[in-house]
Amino acid sequence: MAHSPTKSLFTAELVLPAIKASFVKLNPRELIRNPVMFVTAVVAALLTVLLVVGHDGLTTGFKLQLVVWLWLTVLFGTFAEALAEGRGKAQAASLRAAKAELTAKRLKGAGQEWENVPASALKIGDVVLVETGDLIPSDGEVVAGVASVNEAAITGESAPVIREAGGDRSAVTAGTRVISDEIRVRVTVNPGQGFLDRMIALVEGAERHKTPNEVALTILLVGLTIIFLIAVGTIPGFASFAGGSIPVAILAALLITLIPTTIAALLSAIGIAGMDRLVRFNVLAKSGRAVEAAGDVDVLLLDKTGTITIGDRQASEFRAVGGLDVDALAEAALMASLADETPEGRSIVVLAREQFKVSVASLPANAEIIPFTAQTRISGVKVGDRLIQKGAVDSILRAHPGWARRRRRPSCAASPTRSRARVEPRWRWPRMAACSARSS
């Protein structure tokens, strides 16, 4: 599985914000989520007050070093958590930066001229020109042209893919790069609704919930803290009974030494670091519970189009309705598909020639080709006064509203002077080798 290169934790863009966040996390409402560190912070604050106003016979230097070490202990825990969180925030920041840098060549008028606009200014229906080396500015559909697109930033697939108008290879994603030729893309999403926007919202909305193991460990740490707090609280009584006294600063230092501050300080940081490690393998974990579940997985089998399934539909059967002869349907379907270069169109031609022996090799000289467009979703041919069209049911109804009023049901291949018929598609599945996945 492809993964992102490892980036050092100790870089300026991560460390400096983490230092600031470590002080923000000293807020009692933040610290109370970690009871052990909250106790440490309370003791550190108490010793700070005693350093200023206390008169317990201890030297100022001794009390000062106690205060410094206690506050460093608390800040170490908050800094570790802030640094781990910073890696996740950096992922969202990189996505936002990639989105902010996108610009578009929006076509004007008849499409002969274009203007440079920010990608955020695009709306549904706009058509943009994307040339070699350009980043696709928005999620959309190719309406003209064929291009090789590098989608590694989104899918992790290193090999470029072909995106072309028509068929099921017309969808493109914002942030991918055209590496050859040029295409025209019709925007299909409004600002803030694209793939990158959803990814940013997903990363930023990932909530840090304690896992069952963390909850159990936290209960254990709190129990140990209470036990040691009671034990330290009994020491002044024993000392008084023996005729002596122990300064509060010494008791506070003893308590912090006994309670498990190191484990408590790193507990949340460990969970967040696990989430970050998954991110480096292009797996987004929304919670610590998901990280624990990922730890139980030995083999992860991912299917994408082209691995187990082939993403093109093939015509498998002609179904005539309304009394239409199947041979006539096959001839009409072939005529409508001779100029169709999509995988579906080519499969219709193959089916008509192989199963029904249709001998039409080319269109007549006076034939007028009706090309497929993303707007009409209809293609076909017109020969004299004979019109043959194929397309989705709703597209045929929009093009010929009179048919709906007559309550006739158009389907994939149709002619206004004949009954409608249907071409039944099938999905192709390659032979699968024996695959297995196990989890222990």
C-alpha positions as CSV (number, residue, x, y, z in Angstrom):
1,M,0.0,0.0,0.0
2,A,1.4,3.4,-0.9
3,H,2.1,5.7,1.9
4,S,3.2,9.3,2.4
5,P,6.9,10.0,3.2
6,T,7.6,10.2,6.9
7,K,7.9,13.8,8.0
8,S,9.9,14.7,11.1
9,L,7.9,15.8,14.1
10,F,10.4,18.4,15.1
11,T,10.0,21.0,12.4
12,A,9.3,24.7,12.9
13,E,5.8,24.5,11.4
14,L,4.8,21.8,13.9
15,V,6.8,22.7,17.0
16,L,6.0,26.4,17.3
17,P,2.2,26.0,17.2
18,A,2.5,23.0,19.6
19,I,4.4,25.2,22.1
20,K,1.6,27.8,22.0
21,A,-1.1,25.1,22.2
22,S,0.6,23.5,25.2
23,F,0.0,26.6,27.3
24,V,-3.6,26.9,26.0
25,K,-4.1,23.3,27.2
26,L,-3.3,24.4,30.8
27,N,-6.9,25.6,31.0
28,P,-8.5,23.6,33.9
29,R,-11.4,22.6,31.6
30,E,-8.9,20.9,29.3
31,L,-6.7,19.4,32.1
32,I,-9.7,17.9,34.0
33,R,-10.0,15.3,31.2
34,N,-6.7,13.9,32.4
35,P,-7.2,13.6,36.2
36,V,-3.5,12.7,37.0
37,M,-2.2,15.7,35.1
38,F,-4.9,17.9,36.7
39,V,-3.6,16.9,40.1
40,T,0.0,17.6,39.0
41,A,-1.1,21.1,37.8
42,V,-2.9,21.8,41.1
43,V,0.2,20.8,43.1
44,A,2.4,22.9,40.9
45,A,0.1,25.9,41.4
46,L,0.1,25.4,45.1
47,L,3.9,25.3,45.3
48,T,4.0,28.4,43.1
49,V,1.9,30.2,45.8
50,L,4.1,28.9,48.6
51,L,7.2,30.1,46.7
52,V,5.8,33.6,46.8
53,V,4.2,33.8,50.3
54,G,5.3,30.7,52.2
55,H,7.7,30.6,55.2
56,D,8.4,27.0,55.8
57,G,12.1,27.1,56.4
58,L,13.1,25.7,53.0
59,T,15.4,27.7,50.8
60,T,14.0,29.7,47.8
61,G,16.3,27.8,45.4
62,F,15.0,24.4,46.5
63,K,11.3,25.5,46.2
64,L,12.0,27.2,42.9
65,Q,13.4,24.0,41.3
66,L,10.4,22.0,42.6
67,V,8.1,24.5,40.9
68,V,10.0,24.5,37.7
69,W,10.1,20.7,37.5
70,L,6.4,20.3,38.2
71,W,5.4,22.8,35.6
72,L,7.7,21.2,33.1
73,T,6.0,17.9,33.8
74,V,2.6,19.4,33.1
75,L,3.8,21.2,30.0
76,F,5.5,18.1,28.7
77,G,2.2,16.3,28.7
78,T,0.3,19.1,27.1
79,F,3.1,19.6,24.5
80,A,3.2,16.0,23.5
81,E,-0.6,16.0,23.0
82,A,-0.5,19.3,21.1
83,L,2.4,18.0,18.9
84,A,0.5,14.8,18.0
85,E,-2.6,16.8,17.2
86,G,-0.6,19.2,15.1
87,R,0.2,16.3,12.7
88,G,-3.5,15.8,12.1
89,K,-4.1,19.5,11.7
90,A,-1.3,19.7,9.2
91,Q,-3.1,17.2,7.0
92,A,-6.2,19.5,6.9
93,A,-4.0,22.5,6.3
94,S,-2.3,20.9,3.3
95,L,-5.7,20.1,1.8
96,R,-6.8,23.7,2.4
97,A,-3.7,25.0,0.8
98,A,-4.1,22.8,-2.2
99,K,-7.7,24.0,-2.6
100,A,-6.8,27.7,-2.2
101,E,-4.2,27.5,-5.0
102,L,-6.6,26.1,-7.5
103,T,-7.5,28.5,-10.4
104,A,-9.8,27.8,-13.4
105,K,-9.9,28.8,-17.0
106,R,-13.7,29.4,-17.2
107,L,-15.0,29.5,-20.8
108,K,-17.0,32.5,-21.9
109,G,-19.8,32.8,-24.5
110,A,-19.5,30.2,-27.2
111,G,-16.4,28.7,-25.6
112,Q,-13.7,30.3,-27.7
113,E,-12.4,32.6,-25.0
114,W,-11.7,31.9,-21.3
115,E,-10.9,33.9,-18.2
116,N,-8.8,33.1,-15.1
117,V,-11.0,32.9,-12.0
118,P,-10.5,31.3,-8.5
119,A,-11.8,27.8,-8.2
120,S,-14.0,29.0,-5.4
121,A,-15.9,31.2,-7.8
122,L,-17.1,28.3,-10.0
123,K,-20.7,27.1,-9.8
124,I,-22.7,24.2,-11.2
125,G,-22.9,24.5,-15.0
126,D,-19.7,26.4,-15.6
127,V,-17.4,24.9,-18.2
128,V,-13.7,25.2,-17.7
129,L,-10.7,24.4,-20.0
130,V,-8.0,22.2,-18.5
131,E,-4.8,21.9,-20.5
132,T,-1.6,19.9,-20.0
133,G,0.0,20.5,-16.6
134,D,-3.1,22.2,-15.2
135,L,-4.8,21.1,-12.0
136,I,-8.5,20.3,-12.4
137,P,-10.2,23.1,-10.4
138,S,-13.5,21.4,-9.4
139,D,-15.3,18.2,-9.4
140,G,-17.0,17.8,-12.7
141,E,-17.7,15.8,-15.8
142,V,-15.7,15.8,-19.1
143,V,-17.9,17.2,-21.9
144,A,-15.2,17.4,-24.6
145,G,-11.8,15.9,-25.2
146,V,-9.7,13.1,-23.9
147,A,-6.8,13.5,-21.5
148,S,-4.5,11.5,-19.3
149,V,-5.0,12.5,-15.7
150,N,-2.7,11.8,-12.7
151,E,-5.0,11.0,-9.7
152,A,-2.3,9.9,-7.4
153,A,-3.0,12.8,-4.9
154,I,-6.5,11.5,-4.4
155,T,-6.6,7.8,-5.1
156,G,-2.9,6.8,-4.5
157,E,-2.8,5.2,-7.9
158,S,0.6,6.0,-9.5
159,A,-0.4,5.2,-13.1
160,P,-2.3,7.9,-15.0
161,V,-5.9,7.2,-16.0
162,I,-7.8,8.2,-19.1
163,R,-10.7,10.6,-18.7
164,E,-13.0,11.2,-21.7
165,A,-16.5,12.5,-22.6
166,G,-19.2,9.8,-22.5
167,G,-19.3,6.5,-20.7
168,D,-18.3,6.0,-17.1
169,R,-14.8,7.5,-17.4
170,S,-16.0,11.1,-17.6
171,A,-15.9,12.1,-13.9
172,V,-12.9,14.1,-12.7
173,T,-11.9,15.3,-9.2
174,A,-10.6,18.6,-8.1
175,G,-6.9,18.6,-7.3
176,T,-5.9,16.0,-9.9
177,R,-3.5,17.0,-12.7
178,V,-3.9,16.7,-16.5
179,I,-0.6,15.3,-17.9
180,S,-1.4,15.2,-21.6
181,D,-3.9,16.7,-24.0
182,E,-6.8,18.9,-22.9
183,I,-10.4,18.5,-21.8
184,R,-13.4,20.7,-21.1
185,V,-15.0,20.0,-17.8
186,R,-18.5,21.0,-16.7
187,V,-18.7,21.7,-13.0
188,T,-21.1,19.5,-11.1
189,V,-20.8,20.9,-7.5
190,N,-21.2,24.2,-5.9
191,P,-18.4,25.8,-3.8
192,G,-17.8,24.0,-0.6
193,Q,-19.4,20.7,-1.8
194,G,-16.5,19.1,-3.7
195,F,-14.4,16.1,-2.8
196,L,-11.6,18.2,-1.2
197,D,-14.1,20.1,0.9
198,R,-15.6,16.9,2.2
199,M,-12.1,15.6,3.0
200,I,-11.2,18.7,4.9
201,A,-14.5,18.6,6.8
202,L,-13.8,14.9,7.6
203,V,-10.3,15.6,8.9
204,E,-11.3,18.6,10.9
205,G,-14.4,16.9,12.3
206,A,-12.5,13.8,13.5
207,E,-13.1,13.7,17.2
208,R,-10.7,12.4,19.8
209,H,-12.7,9.9,21.9
210,K,-11.1,7.6,24.5
211,T,-10.9,4.0,23.5
212,P,-12.0,1.3,25.9
213,N,-8.4,0.5,26.8
214,E,-7.7,4.2,27.5
215,V,-10.8,4.4,29.7
216,A,-9.7,1.3,31.7
217,L,-6.1,2.6,32.0
218,T,-7.4,6.0,33.1
219,I,-9.5,4.4,35.9
220,L,-6.4,2.5,37.0
221,L,-4.3,5.7,37.1
222,V,-6.9,7.6,39.0
223,G,-7.2,4.8,41.5
224,L,-3.4,4.8,42.1
225,T,-3.4,8.6,42.4
226,I,-6.1,8.4,45.1
227,I,-4.2,5.7,47.0
228,F,-0.9,7.6,46.9
229,L,-2.8,10.9,47.8
230,I,-4.2,9.1,50.9
231,A,-0.8,7.7,51.8
232,V,0.9,11.1,51.5
233,G,-1.9,12.7,53.5
234,T,-1.2,10.4,56.5
235,I,2.5,11.3,56.7
236,P,2.0,14.6,58.6
237,G,0.1,12.8,61.2
238,F,2.8,10.2,61.7
239,A,5.5,13.0,61.7
240,S,3.5,15.0,64.3
241,F,3.1,11.9,66.5
242,A,6.9,11.4,66.4
243,G,7.4,15.1,67.3
244,G,8.5,16.4,63.9
245,S,7.0,18.1,60.9
246,I,7.4,17.9,57.1
247,P,7.0,20.9,54.9
248,V,4.2,21.0,52.4
249,A,6.6,21.4,49.5
250,I,8.3,18.1,50.4
251,L,5.0,16.3,50.6
252,A,3.9,17.7,47.3
253,A,7.1,16.6,45.6
254,L,6.7,13.1,47.1
255,L,3.1,12.9,45.8
256,I,4.1,13.8,42.2
257,T,7.0,11.3,42.4
258,L,4.6,8.5,43.4
259,I,1.7,9.1,41.0
260,P,2.1,7.8,37.4
261,T,2.5,11.2,35.7
262,T,4.5,9.9,32.7
263,I,1.9,7.3,31.6
264,A,-0.9,9.9,32.1
265,A,1.0,12.6,30.2
266,L,1.6,10.4,27.2
267,L,-1.7,8.5,27.1
268,S,-3.6,10.8,24.7
269,A,-0.5,11.5,22.7
270,I,0.0,7.8,22.0
271,G,-3.6,7.5,20.7
272,I,-3.2,10.5,18.5
273,A,0.1,9.3,17.2
274,G,-1.6,6.0,16.2
275,M,-4.1,8.0,14.2
276,D,-1.3,9.9,12.5
277,R,0.5,6.7,11.6
278,L,-2.6,5.5,9.8
279,V,-2.8,8.8,8.0
280,R,0.7,8.3,6.6
281,F,-0.7,5.1,5.0
282,N,-3.6,7.1,3.5
283,V,-6.1,5.6,6.0
284,L,-8.1,8.2,7.9
285,A,-9.0,7.1,11.4
286,K,-11.7,9.3,13.0
287,S,-11.2,8.0,16.6
288,G,-8.9,6.0,18.8
289,R,-11.4,3.2,18.7
290,A,-10.8,2.9,15.0
291,V,-7.0,2.8,15.6
292,E,-7.4,-0.2,18.0
293,A,-9.6,-1.9,15.4
294,A,-6.9,-1.3,12.8
295,G,-4.4,-3.0,15.0
296,D,-6.4,-6.2,14.8
297,V,-6.2,-6.3,11.0
298,D,-3.5,-8.4,9.4
299,V,-4.5,-8.1,5.7
300,L,-6.6,-5.4,4.2
301,L,-8.1,-6.2,0.7
302,L,-9.2,-3.0,-1.2
303,D,-11.1,-3.2,-4.5
304,K,-11.0,-0.4,-7.0
305,T,-12.3,-0.5,-10.5
306,G,-9.9,-2.5,-12.7
307,T,-8.7,-4.7,-9.8
308,I,-11.6,-7.1,-9.3
309,T,-14.3,-5.4,-11.4
310,I,-14.0,-3.8,-14.8
311,G,-15.7,-0.4,-14.9
312,D,-17.4,-0.6,-18.3
313,R,-20.8,-2.0,-19.1
314,Q,-21.2,-4.3,-22.0
315,A,-24.4,-4.9,-24.0
316,S,-25.6,-8.5,-23.4
317,E,-29.1,-8.6,-24.8
318,F,-31.6,-6.8,-27.0
319,R,-35.2,-6.8,-25.6
320,A,-37.9,-5.7,-28.0
321,V,-41.2,-4.4,-26.6
322,G,-44.4,-3.3,-28.2
323,G,-44.2,-5.9,-31.0
324,L,-40.9,-4.7,-32.5
325,D,-38.8,-7.3,-34.3
326,V,-35.6,-8.1,-32.5
327,D,-33.6,-8.1,-35.8
328,A,-34.9,-4.6,-36.6
329,L,-34.0,-3.5,-33.1
330,A,-30.4,-4.8,-33.6
331,E,-30.0,-3.0,-36.8
332,A,-31.4,0.3,-35.3
333,A,-29.1,-0.1,-32.3
334,L,-26.1,-0.7,-34.5
335,M,-26.9,2.4,-36.7
336,A,-27.2,4.5,-33.5
337,S,-23.9,3.2,-32.1
338,L,-21.6,3.3,-35.2
339,A,-20.4,6.8,-34.3
340,D,-20.4,6.1,-30.5
341,E,-16.8,5.5,-29.3
342,T,-17.8,4.9,-25.7
343,P,-17.3,1.3,-24.3
344,E,-21.1,0.8,-24.2
345,G,-21.5,2.0,-27.8
346,R,-18.8,-0.3,-29.1
347,S,-20.3,-3.3,-27.2
348,I,-23.7,-2.7,-28.9
349,V,-22.0,-2.8,-32.3
350,V,-20.2,-6.1,-31.4
351,L,-23.5,-7.6,-30.1
352,A,-25.5,-6.7,-33.2
353,R,-22.8,-8.1,-35.6
354,E,-21.9,-11.3,-33.7
355,Q,-25.4,-12.4,-32.5
356,F,-27.7,-10.9,-35.2
357,K,-25.3,-10.8,-38.1
358,V,-26.2,-7.2,-39.0
359,S,-24.1,-6.4,-42.1
360,V,-24.2,-2.6,-41.9
361,A,-20.5,-1.7,-42.1
362,S,-20.8,2.1,-42.1
363,L,-23.4,4.9,-42.0
364,P,-24.9,6.2,-45.3
365,A,-23.4,9.2,-46.9
366,N,-26.4,11.4,-46.0
367,A,-26.5,10.3,-42.4
368,E,-26.4,13.1,-39.8
369,I,-24.7,12.0,-36.6
370,I,-26.2,13.1,-33.3
371,P,-23.2,13.1,-30.9
372,F,-23.5,12.2,-27.2
373,T,-23.3,15.3,-24.9
374,A,-23.3,15.5,-21.2
375,Q,-26.2,18.0,-21.4
376,T,-28.6,15.8,-23.6
377,R,-27.3,12.4,-22.7
378,I,-28.6,11.2,-26.1
379,S,-26.8,10.0,-29.1
380,G,-27.9,8.6,-32.4
381,V,-28.2,9.1,-36.1
382,K,-30.7,10.7,-38.6
383,V,-30.9,9.2,-42.1
384,G,-33.4,11.2,-44.2
385,D,-36.6,11.3,-42.3
386,R,-35.7,8.4,-40.1
387,L,-34.4,9.3,-36.6
388,I,-32.8,6.7,-34.4
389,Q,-31.8,7.7,-30.8
390,K,-30.5,5.9,-27.7
391,G,-30.1,7.2,-24.2
392,A,-31.5,7.1,-20.7
393,V,-35.2,7.1,-20.2
394,D,-35.4,10.5,-18.6
395,S,-33.2,12.0,-21.4
396,I,-35.5,10.6,-24.1
397,L,-38.5,11.9,-22.3
398,R,-37.0,15.4,-22.1
399,A,-36.1,15.4,-25.8
400,H,-39.6,14.1,-26.8
401,P,-42.2,15.2,-24.3
402,G,-45.0,14.1,-26.5
403,W,-44.1,10.5,-26.0
404,A,-44.8,10.8,-22.2
405,R,-48.2,12.3,-22.9
406,R,-49.0,9.3,-25.1
407,R,-47.9,7.1,-22.2
408,R,-45.4,5.2,-24.2
409,R,-42.3,4.0,-22.6
410,P,-39.0,4.9,-24.4
411,S,-35.9,3.0,-23.5
412,C,-32.3,2.7,-24.6
413,A,-32.9,2.6,-28.4
414,A,-35.9,4.3,-30.0
415,S,-37.3,5.7,-33.2
416,P,-40.3,8.1,-33.3
417,T,-42.0,5.9,-36.0
418,R,-41.6,2.6,-34.2
419,S,-42.1,1.0,-30.9
420,R,-39.4,1.4,-28.3
421,A,-36.9,-1.3,-27.2
422,R,-34.3,-1.9,-24.6
423,V,-30.6,-2.9,-24.7
424,E,-29.8,-4.8,-21.6
425,P,-26.3,-4.0,-20.2
426,R,-24.2,-6.3,-18.1
427,W,-21.2,-5.7,-15.8
428,R,-18.0,-7.6,-16.8
429,W,-16.2,-9.5,-14.1
430,P,-12.7,-10.9,-14.8
431,R,-11.8,-14.4,-13.6
432,M,-10.8,-14.0,-9.9
433,A,-7.9,-15.8,-8.5
434,A,-8.3,-17.4,-5.1
435,C,-8.1,-14.6,-2.5
436,S,-8.2,-14.8,1.2
437,A,-8.1,-12.4,4.1
438,R,-7.6,-13.3,7.7
439,S,-7.7,-11.5,11.0
440,S,-6.2,-13.0,14.2
